[in-house]
Amino acid sequence: MPWRLPFLKMHGAGNDFVMIDGRHIPRSGLSREHIVALCNRRLGIGADGLMVISLYTEADTPVTIAAGSNADDQTDFAADFAMAYYNADGGAAEMCGNGARCAVAFAHRLGLFQTECRFKTEAGYLAGKFVGEEVEVTLPPWRELKCHIPLEGSPFETHHFVDTGVPHLVIPVPDVQGVDLLKWGLFLRGHPALGAAGANVDWVLSEPHDGEFQLRTYERGVEGETLACGTGAAAVAVVLCQLGLATSPVPLRTWGGDRLVVTVKSDAYNPALRLRGPVKVSFAGEVEIHG
C-alpha cells in the first residue's frame, strides 16, 4: 500500500539532495529502488543523493572523540543526530561534505540543536555550525595521501590520491574547462591502480589568476559531473597545500559558481579539515512511495 513521505530539497553550492526526516519513514524503510526513483531527475524529485536525518539512538551514551577526528576538543559528548547518505544510484556512502553541511542546516530546522552540533556519520563523528549565513563542518582526517602516482592510459601529467572520507583522485591542469570530463572521469574513476572501490576524480586549475582555485568533479555513484563536491574540495585543498601550490585556508570556486573554503591543519598527529560554504532550500514537498 502506498505511503506519503514529506521531504525537503536542499543544495550545498549546487550539490543537491533529497532530505528526509527519519521519523517519517516506516519500519519497512526505503529500498535502494526507492532512493534511485526519488533521485531520478526526470521521473522523481531529482538529486545527487538522498539523506536521512535521524535522532541519535545512543544519545545517552557519551562518545569519546578519537585522536585526529577534527573535533575542537577531545571531550566526551552525545551526538545530536545521525546522518545516513545514499548516492543517486541507491548505494550507501560513508560521507558527503556538502551533504554534511545540508544535514546540519536540515537538523537545525528540525530543532535538533541550537547553535553548534555533533553528529554521527559512517565516516565518524563530525561537528557543524553556522558562520553567518554559511554552514561549516569538520570532515574526517584525510588518509592515504599519495602524490605523483602513475596511471597508465591517462593523458594528464600528474595524479594525486587522498581519502577525505571518500577516495579522490586530484589532477591539477592549466585549463579545467577544456577537460573532457565525462570521457576521462569514466575512465579514471575505476582505474585498476585505484583498487576495486575506485575514486571520485577532481580536476583543479593549477595556477589561478584571481586567487581562487576552480575545480570540476566526476562523482562515482552519480556517474557524471556534479556542480560541487565537498569532499572533493577538501581533497583538492589537501593536495594543493602538500604540493606548495596553496596555503590554508584554500578558496575554491565550484563548477556551479559558488565559493567553498577549506581549512587544512597539517598536523601529523591530528590532521584536520573544515569545509565552509552556502546552503539553500530549493523546495519542500511530499511524495507517494509505492512498495
BAMI-975177 format. One record per residue (C-alpha): y, x, z. Coordinates in steps of 0.2 Angstrom, whole numbers, plus 5000, padded with zeros to 4 digits. Layout:
N
YXZ
...
This chain:
291
500050005000
501750074995
502950135009
504850175009
505450345013
507350375016
507950545010
509550655008
509850754993
510750924998
511151084989
511551264996
512551344982
511651244969
509951274976
509451084978
508251004990
507550834995
507750825014
506550715024
506650675042
504850695048
504950545060
504950435044
503350505037
501750405042
500150485049
499450495031
500850615027
501550675010
500250744997
500550884985
500650754971
501950654981
503050814983
502850854964
503350674959
504950674971
505550844964
505250794946
507050794938
506650664925
505450544935
505950574953
507350624964
507450804956
507550964966
507051144968
506051104983
505750974997
505951005016
505350905031
506350925047
505350885062
505550885081
504851045088
503250985097
503151135108
504951125114
504351135132
503651305130
504851445128
504551565114
504951745115
505851815100
504951965093
505752135090
506552135073
506751945072
508551945068
509051845083
510651885093
509651925108
507851945114
507851805127
506651655129
507151495120
506451325115
506651285096
507751145092
506751085077
505451145064
505651165046
504251145033
504651195015
503751154999
504151214981
504351094967
502551124962
502051054978
501451214986
502051265003
503151415005
503451525021
505351525019
506851475008
508551555013
509751415005
508451295011
508551355029
510451335028
510251155022
508951125036
510251175048
511551055041
510250915040
509650945058
511450935064
511650765055
510150705064
510850755081
509550885084
510851015090
512751035094
513451205088
512051335086
510251315084
508551405084
507151335073
505351365068
504851415050
503151485043
504051645042
504551645061
505951585072
507751585065
509451545071
510851445062
512651405065
514251335056
515551465051
517051355046
516351235033
514951355028
513251375036
512551545042
510751585046
509751735051
508251775040
506651865044
506752055044
506352125027
504752225025
503852325011
505452395003
504852494988
506152574977
505952634959
504252564956
503452574938
503052414929
502052434913
502752324899
504452294907
505952334896
507052364911
507552544918
507252514937
506252394948
506352374967
505252274978
505652194995
505052045005
506351945014
505251805019
504751785001
504251934990
505651984977
505752104963
507552164961
508152234944
509952304943
510652284925
512352314916
512352134909
511551994919
512051864906
511151954892
509451944901
508151834893
507651764910
506351644905
505351764895
505451914907
505451814923
503751734917
503051904913
503651994929
503351864942
501451884940
501452064936
499752144941
500752284950
501452154962
499752084968
498951914967
500451824975
501751894963
503551884967
505251804963
506251904950
508151944953
509252024941
510952094948
512452164940
512352344944
514252384943
515352234946
517152244941
517852124954
516852174969
515552034968
513852054963
513251924951
511451884951
510151774942
508451724949
506751664942
505851574956
503951564956
503451384961
504951324952
504451424936
506151444930
507951494934
508751414949
510651414952
510451514968
509151584979
509551634997
508051755000
508451824983
510251854988
509551945004
508352044994
509752104982
510852144996
509552255004
509152344988
510952374984
511352445001
509752555001
510252624984
512052654990
512752534977
513552414990
513952415009
513652265021
514252135021
513752105002
514651974992
513651894979
514051764965
512651644961
512251584943
512851414949
514551494953
514551484972
514851634983
513551694996
513751835009
512351935016
512552045031
511252185031
510952285048
509952435043
509152475060
507452555058
506952465075
507752305072
508252265054
509252105052
509951995039
511151855039
511551735025
513151635024
513751505011
514151325006
513051175009
513451005001
512650825002
512350764985
511750584989
510650485001
509350354996
507650284999
506150304988
504550204987
502950304990
501350254982
499650304988
